[in-house]
């Protein structure tokens, strides 16, 4: 699971690096930061290094607003990613 989360964060950072405009780059890097914070906070809580808080594990912990927010952030990343590709059919 940790490898999948690291892949998600690195993919978000790659999208931020290759974004067409600076706003998309800032948004994608912010989303990567949110994902990274949630991941490290949960790993730290499980290992006993950080205090136990109410931060849910991304895409695993069941929480209505957390799940909706995670899907929304992934959708925004996909939108930023699709805007950097060239259109094939242009008239």
Secondary structure by P-SEA (a helix, b strand, c coil): caaaaaaaaaaaaaaaaacccaaaaaaaaaaaaaaaaaaaaaaaaaaccccccccccccccccaaaaaaaaaaaaaaaaaaaaaccccccc
